[in-house]
Amino acid sequence: MPQQISDDAARTTAPRPASPAAAPGAGADAPVGPTKIAVRDVSVFYGDKQALFEVSLDIPDKAVTAFIGPSGCGKSTFLRCINRMNDTIPGARVAGEVRIDGEDVNVRTVDPVLLRQRVGMVFQKPNPFPKSIFENVAYGPKIHGLASSKAELEGIVETSLKRAGLWREVADRLQAPGTSLSGGQQQRLVIARAIAVNPEVILMDEPCSALDPIATARIEELIDELREQYCIVIVTHSMAQAARVSQRTAFFHMGKVVEMGSTEDIFTNPGDPRTLDYITGRFG
Ligand code: ADP
């Protein structure tokens, strides 16, 4: 039985476990869908500096894939390749292929705006628009023309807030500003906003790092519920979180993927000594 650690602070203070650390969660061995995102030989350069080196991996549908690894190893850069957010960074250049359902996202015929409708993104710090709760969720469906009537739009907003586990807390104050919610509620609002445009993939870049443990637990439960419908990719600095929420884990190190496998295997029987060193807190 692997020794469990409750959070990353424990990694630095606890005695070094002899075996890998975080225990996989109840959903770790849930079945995963077919490959949704196939990545081949992706390299990313910021000016002259290379941040990713020929990364290749397959990300399954209807599952949560966690990216772990020390700061600066390229996890966020890689996440941004999936919805072409690196296009928005001056001097950034991406080589290689990212295919979603077989379609290369980098070809000129792919409209990045439509791509980002299919591939939603949730950031570290909740970022609601300076608008009402209702408008935060209604905005995307409106600009993408997803509702033909006010009633339909209201239906999308309600369904999205329900899926994000926020409806009961906000149903009676939909006109209040999104920014009036707590941090954890704002993060669920942003998830509702992403869900409202019918995405297929949801990218989450350290979605809980600004939240307290209770709000974090709520978001983790939500991620576990959402995986049945979406392809979810989460970057996290918390080993325990990766182990709790994901079915697949990829370990990044110095711009490369050292290994990717089932979360169970990565945390209990990693194939590479660098993975073992990282998950047991020997560096990070
Ligand atoms: P991680 O998410 O694993 O912390 P990042 O993807 O943020 O890693 O960073 C990978 C490398 O790319 C780092 O060396 C970082 O300094 C560099 N980098 C990230 N974003 C930029 C940027 N906008 N401009 C220049 N360098 C960047």
Residues whose N, C-alpha, C, O or C-beta is under 5 A from the ligand:
A	BS01	ADP	Y46 A51 P70 S71 G72 C73 G74 K75 S76 T77 I89
